[in-house]
Amino acid sequence: MKSTELSEKFMFGLNLAIKRLIEKSALTDDTLVIRDKQGNIKEVPAKELLKNYENKQ
């Protein structure tokens, strides 16, 4: 297996895990802690993150 294939599979799995975490958190009205592009730490409702995540797909 080439390293690019392995990297693609790894990124696919990582993105799937992130999506599942956001979806599960949104179902229970939880918030998640994220870092924005400026490096600031924020607590964001999972439902808001899910909307943004789905719009990027």
TACORDA-V745912 format. One line per field, one symbol per residue. ss: DSSP state (@ for helix, = for strand, . for the rest). burial: b if it has 16 or more other C-alpha atoms within 10 Angstrom, else e. A space follows every 10 residues. Layout:
ss=???
burial=???
This chain:
ss=..@@@@@@@@ @@@@@@@@@@ @@@@@@@... =====..... =====@@@@@ @@@@@@.
burial=eeeeeeeeee eeeeeeeebe ebbebbeeee bbeeeeeeee eeeebbbebb eeeeeee
